[in-house]
Amino acid sequence: MDMHEQEFSLEENFARLEEMIEKLSEDDLPLEEAFRAYSQGMAILKQCDDQIDRVEKQVLKLTEEGCLEVFENGEQ
């Protein structure tokens, strides 16, 4: 299974990022593996950003009248 085709949860992606950070922190990591880990980490960050955007669009807010409505980007 190709890693890029599988959809991970946001929590799983955060755990994968932690693994990439640990790997990149290794003193004896060969340069080629470091580039590969960095590239994978950047792809995971993109997935996280996309997932957060999707969740943000689904957030509901409570109006003054007590009704729920869809959160609009840029609205505070």
DSSP file (Angstrom, degrees, kcal/mol; ACC not computed):
  #  RESIDUE AA STRUCTURE BP1 BP2  ACC     N-H-->O    O-->H-N    N-H-->O    O-->H-N    TCO  KAPPA ALPHA  PHI   PSI    X-CA   Y-CA   Z-CA
    1    1 A M              0   0    0      0, 0.0     2,-0.3     0, 0.0     5,-0.0   0.000 360.0 360.0 360.0 132.2    0.0    0.0    0.0
    2    2 A D    >>  -     0   0    0      1,-0.1     3,-1.3     2,-0.0     4,-0.9  -0.600 360.0-141.0 -76.5 129.0    1.3    3.4   -1.0
    3    3 A M  T 34 S+     0   0    0     -2,-0.3     3,-0.4     1,-0.3    -1,-0.1   0.806 100.1  58.2 -60.8 -30.8    1.7    5.7    2.1
    4    4 A H  T 34 S+     0   0    0      1,-0.2    -1,-0.3     3,-0.1    -2,-0.0   0.710 103.6  52.3 -74.8 -19.6    0.5    8.7    0.1
    5    5 A E  T <4 S+     0   0    0     -3,-1.3     2,-0.3     2,-0.1    -1,-0.2   0.693  90.1  90.5 -88.8 -20.4   -2.8    7.0   -0.8
    6    6 A Q  S  < S-     0   0    0     -4,-0.9     2,-0.6    -3,-0.4     0, 0.0  -0.595  70.7-139.5 -82.6 136.1   -3.8    6.1    2.8
    7    7 A E        -     0   0    0     -2,-0.3     2,-0.3    40,-0.0    -2,-0.1  -0.850  21.1-167.9 -96.5 120.3   -5.8    8.6    4.8
    8    8 A F        -     0   0    0     -2,-0.6     2,-0.0     1,-0.1     0, 0.0  -0.730  24.8-107.4-103.0 154.2   -4.7    8.9    8.4
    9    9 A S     >  -     0   0    0     -2,-0.3     4,-2.5     1,-0.1     5,-0.2  -0.314  35.4-106.4 -70.8 165.0   -6.6   10.7   11.2
   10   10 A L  H  > S+     0   0    0      1,-0.2     4,-2.2     2,-0.2     5,-0.2   0.900 122.8  51.0 -60.3 -41.1   -5.2   13.9   12.5
   11   11 A E  H  > S+     0   0    0      2,-0.2     4,-2.1     1,-0.2    -1,-0.2   0.902 109.7  49.8 -63.8 -41.5   -4.0   12.2   15.6
   12   12 A E  H  > S+     0   0    0      1,-0.2     4,-2.4     2,-0.2    -2,-0.2   0.898 110.0  51.3 -63.6 -40.1   -2.2    9.5   13.6
   13   13 A N  H  X S+     0   0    0     -4,-2.5     4,-2.3     2,-0.2    -2,-0.2   0.889 108.0  51.6 -65.7 -38.1   -0.6   12.2   11.4
   14   14 A F  H  X S+     0   0    0     -4,-2.2     4,-2.1     2,-0.2    -1,-0.2   0.906 110.5  49.1 -62.9 -40.4    0.7   14.0   14.6
   15   15 A A  H  X S+     0   0    0     -4,-2.1     4,-1.9     2,-0.2    -2,-0.2   0.899 110.3  51.0 -64.8 -40.2    2.2   10.7   15.8
   16   16 A R  H  X S+     0   0    0     -4,-2.4     4,-2.1     1,-0.2    -2,-0.2   0.887 108.3  52.4 -64.4 -38.7    3.8   10.2   12.4
   17   17 A L  H  X S+     0   0    0     -4,-2.3     4,-2.5     2,-0.2    -1,-0.2   0.909 106.7  52.7 -62.7 -41.7    5.3   13.7   12.6
   18   18 A E  H  X S+     0   0    0     -4,-2.1     4,-2.4     1,-0.2    -1,-0.2   0.899 108.4  51.1 -60.1 -40.2    6.8   12.9   16.0
   19   19 A E  H  X S+     0   0    0     -4,-1.9     4,-2.5     2,-0.2    -1,-0.2   0.910 109.8  49.7 -62.9 -42.1    8.4    9.8   14.5
   20   20 A M  H  X S+     0   0    0     -4,-2.1     4,-2.6     2,-0.2    -2,-0.2   0.898 110.4  50.3 -64.1 -40.0    9.9   11.9   11.7
   21   21 A I  H  X S+     0   0    0     -4,-2.5     4,-1.2     2,-0.2    -2,-0.2   0.918 111.1  48.5 -64.2 -43.6   11.2   14.4   14.1
   22   22 A E  H  X S+     0   0    0     -4,-2.4     4,-0.5     2,-0.2     3,-0.4   0.921 112.1  49.5 -61.1 -43.6   12.8   11.6   16.2
   23   23 A K  H >< S+     0   0    0     -4,-2.5     3,-1.3     1,-0.2    -2,-0.2   0.921 110.2  49.9 -62.1 -44.0   14.3   10.1   13.1
   24   24 A L  H 3< S+     0   0    0     -4,-2.6    -1,-0.2     1,-0.3    -2,-0.2   0.705 104.0  61.3 -68.7 -18.8   15.7   13.5   12.0
   25   25 A S  H 3< S+     0   0    0     -4,-1.2    -1,-0.3    -3,-0.4    -2,-0.2   0.589  77.3 112.0 -82.4 -11.1   17.2   14.0   15.5
   26   26 A E    X<  -     0   0    0     -3,-1.3     3,-1.0    -4,-0.5    -3,-0.0  -0.439  62.9-146.4 -66.7 132.0   19.4   10.9   15.1
   27   27 A D  T 3  S+     0   0    0      1,-0.2    -1,-0.1    -2,-0.2    -3,-0.0   0.818  95.5  46.3 -68.3 -31.8   23.1   11.8   14.9
   28   28 A D  T 3  S+     0   0    0      2,-0.0    -1,-0.2    -3,-0.0    -2,-0.1   0.163  76.8 133.8-101.8  20.3   24.0    9.0   12.5
   29   29 A L    <   -     0   0    0     -3,-1.0     5,-0.1    -6,-0.1    -6,-0.0  -0.564  59.9-120.0 -72.3 121.9   21.1    9.4   10.1
   30   30 A P     >  -     0   0    0      0, 0.0     4,-2.2     0, 0.0     3,-0.3  -0.291  21.1-116.6 -60.8 148.0   22.5    9.2    6.5
   31   31 A L  H  > S+     0   0    0      1,-0.2     4,-2.4     2,-0.2     5,-0.2   0.869 113.4  53.9 -55.8 -42.7   21.8   12.3    4.5
   32   32 A E  H  > S+     0   0    0      1,-0.2     4,-2.0     2,-0.2    -1,-0.2   0.904 110.4  46.5 -62.0 -41.8   19.6   10.5    1.9
   33   33 A E  H  > S+     0   0    0     -3,-0.3     4,-2.8     2,-0.2    -1,-0.2   0.859 109.8  55.1 -67.8 -34.9   17.4    9.1    4.7
   34   34 A A  H  X S+     0   0    0     -4,-2.2     4,-2.6     2,-0.2    -2,-0.2   0.921 108.8  47.3 -63.7 -43.6   17.2   12.6    6.3
   35   35 A F  H  X S+     0   0    0     -4,-2.4     4,-2.6     2,-0.2    -2,-0.2   0.900 112.8  49.6 -63.2 -40.5   16.0   14.1    3.0
   36   36 A R  H  X S+     0   0    0     -4,-2.0     4,-2.5     2,-0.2    -2,-0.2   0.924 112.6  46.6 -64.6 -44.5   13.4   11.3    2.7
   37   37 A A  H  X S+     0   0    0     -4,-2.8     4,-2.6     2,-0.2    -2,-0.2   0.903 112.9  50.2 -64.3 -41.3   12.2   11.8    6.3
   38   38 A Y  H  X S+     0   0    0     -4,-2.6     4,-2.3     2,-0.2    -2,-0.2   0.927 111.3  48.4 -62.1 -45.1   12.0   15.5    5.8
   39   39 A S  H  X S+     0   0    0     -4,-2.6     4,-1.9     2,-0.2    -2,-0.2   0.909 112.8  47.7 -62.4 -43.5   10.0   15.1    2.5
   40   40 A Q  H  X S+     0   0    0     -4,-2.5     4,-2.3     1,-0.2    -1,-0.2   0.904 110.6  52.7 -63.8 -41.0    7.6   12.7    4.2
   41   41 A G  H  X S+     0   0    0     -4,-2.6     4,-2.4     1,-0.2    -2,-0.2   0.897 108.1  50.0 -61.9 -41.0    7.3   15.0    7.1
   42   42 A M  H  X S+     0   0    0     -4,-2.3     4,-1.9     2,-0.2    -1,-0.2   0.883 110.2  50.5 -65.8 -37.9    6.4   17.9    4.8
   43   43 A A  H  X S+     0   0    0     -4,-1.9     4,-2.0     2,-0.2    -2,-0.2   0.893 110.6  49.6 -65.6 -39.4    3.8   15.7    3.1
   44   44 A I  H  X S+     0   0    0     -4,-2.3     4,-2.6     2,-0.2    -2,-0.2   0.908 108.1  53.3 -65.4 -42.0    2.3   14.8    6.5
   45   45 A L  H  X S+     0   0    0     -4,-2.4     4,-2.5     1,-0.2    -1,-0.2   0.893 107.5  51.8 -59.1 -40.0    2.2   18.5    7.5
   46   46 A K  H  X S+     0   0    0     -4,-1.9     4,-2.4     2,-0.2    -1,-0.2   0.911 109.5  49.4 -62.8 -43.0    0.2   19.2    4.2
   47   47 A Q  H  X S+     0   0    0     -4,-2.0     4,-2.6     2,-0.2    -2,-0.2   0.916 110.9  50.1 -61.8 -42.6   -2.3   16.5    5.1
   48   48 A C  H  X S+     0   0    0     -4,-2.6     4,-2.7     2,-0.2    -2,-0.2   0.920 110.1  50.2 -61.1 -44.3   -2.6   17.9    8.6
   49   49 A D  H  X S+     0   0    0     -4,-2.5     4,-2.2     1,-0.2    -1,-0.2   0.916 111.9  47.6 -60.8 -44.3   -3.2   21.4    7.2
   50   50 A D  H  X S+     0   0    0     -4,-2.4     4,-2.1     2,-0.2    -1,-0.2   0.901 112.6  49.4 -63.4 -41.7   -5.9   20.0    4.8
   51   51 A Q  H  X S+     0   0    0     -4,-2.6     4,-2.3     2,-0.2    -2,-0.2   0.909 110.7  49.3 -65.7 -41.8   -7.6   18.1    7.7
   52   52 A I  H  X S+     0   0    0     -4,-2.7     4,-2.8     1,-0.2    -1,-0.2   0.898 109.5  52.7 -64.9 -39.8   -7.6   21.1    9.9
   53   53 A D  H  X S+     0   0    0     -4,-2.2     4,-1.8    -5,-0.2    -1,-0.2   0.914 109.7  48.8 -60.3 -43.0   -9.1   23.2    7.1
   54   54 A R  H  X S+     0   0    0     -4,-2.1     4,-0.7     2,-0.2    -2,-0.2   0.920 113.5  46.1 -63.4 -43.1  -11.9   20.6    6.7
   55   55 A V  H >X S+     0   0    0     -4,-2.3     3,-1.1     1,-0.2     4,-0.8   0.913 108.9  55.8 -65.7 -42.0  -12.6   20.5   10.4
   56   56 A E  H >< S+     0   0    0     -4,-2.8     3,-0.8     1,-0.3    -1,-0.2   0.870 104.4  53.5 -58.4 -38.1  -12.6   24.3   10.6
   57   57 A K  H 3< S+     0   0    0     -4,-1.8    -1,-0.3     1,-0.2    -2,-0.2   0.704 109.0  50.2 -70.6 -19.0  -15.3   24.5    7.9
   58   58 A Q  H << S+     0   0    0     -3,-1.1    -1,-0.2    -4,-0.7    -2,-0.2   0.522  81.8 117.9 -96.4  -6.9  -17.5   22.2    9.9
   59   59 A V    <<  -     0   0    0     -3,-0.8    12,-2.9    -4,-0.8     2,-0.4  -0.358  53.4-148.7 -65.0 136.2  -17.2   24.0   13.2
   60   60 A L  E     -A   70   0A   0     10,-0.2     2,-0.4    -2,-0.1    10,-0.2  -0.811   7.0-155.4-104.1 147.5  -20.5   25.3   14.4
   61   61 A K  E     -A   69   0A   0      8,-2.7     8,-2.0    -2,-0.4     2,-0.6  -0.912  17.8-121.3-121.2 153.2  -20.9   28.5   16.5
   62   62 A L  E     -A   68   0A   0     -2,-0.4     6,-0.2     6,-0.2     2,-0.1  -0.808  28.5-144.7 -93.2 123.4  -23.7   29.4   18.9
   63   63 A T    >   -     0   0    0      4,-3.2     3,-1.8    -2,-0.6    -1,-0.0  -0.287  30.5 -99.9 -80.6 171.2  -25.5   32.6   17.9
   64   64 A E  T 3  S+     0   0    0      1,-0.3    -1,-0.1     2,-0.1    -2,-0.0   0.805 125.1  56.2 -60.1 -29.5  -26.8   35.2   20.4
   65   65 A E  T 3  S-     0   0    0      2,-0.1    -1,-0.3     1,-0.0     3,-0.1   0.465 122.1-106.7 -82.7  -1.5  -30.3   33.6   19.9
   66   66 A G  S <  S+     0   0    0     -3,-1.8     2,-0.3     1,-0.3    -2,-0.1   0.618  77.1 132.4  86.9  13.3  -29.0   30.2   20.9
   67   67 A C        -     0   0    0      1,-0.0    -4,-3.2     0, 0.0     2,-0.4  -0.712  54.4-125.9 -96.7 149.3  -29.0   28.7   17.3
   68   68 A L  E     +A   62   0A   0     -2,-0.3     2,-0.3    -6,-0.2    -6,-0.2  -0.768  33.2 172.1 -91.7 138.2  -26.2   26.8   15.8
   69   69 A E  E     -A   61   0A   0     -8,-2.0    -8,-2.7    -2,-0.4     2,-0.1  -0.968  39.5 -85.1-141.4 160.8  -24.8   28.0   12.5
   70   70 A V  E     -A   60   0A   0     -2,-0.3   -10,-0.2   -10,-0.2     2,-0.2  -0.394  45.9-113.9 -68.0 136.3  -21.9   27.1   10.3
   71   71 A F        -     0   0    0    -12,-2.9     2,-0.4   -15,-0.2    -1,-0.1  -0.498  28.7-145.7 -67.9 133.5  -18.6   28.8   11.1
   72   72 A E    >   -     0   0    0     -2,-0.2     3,-1.8     1,-0.0    -1,-0.0  -0.880  22.4-107.3-103.5 135.5  -17.5   31.2    8.3
   73   73 A N  T 3  S+     0   0    0     -2,-0.4     3,-0.1     1,-0.3    -1,-0.0  -0.326 105.2  18.3 -57.6 137.6  -13.8   31.7    7.6
   74   74 A G  T 3  S+     0   0    0      1,-0.3     2,-0.3     2,-0.0    -1,-0.3   0.285  96.6 121.2  84.5 -11.5  -12.5   35.0    8.7
   75   75 A E    <         0   0    0     -3,-1.8    -1,-0.3     1,-0.1    -4,-0.0  -0.647 360.0 360.0 -85.8 141.7  -15.5   35.6   11.0
   76   76 A Q              0   0    0     -2,-0.3    -1,-0.1    -3,-0.1    -3,-0.0   0.396 360.0 360.0-121.9 360.0  -14.7   36.1   14.7
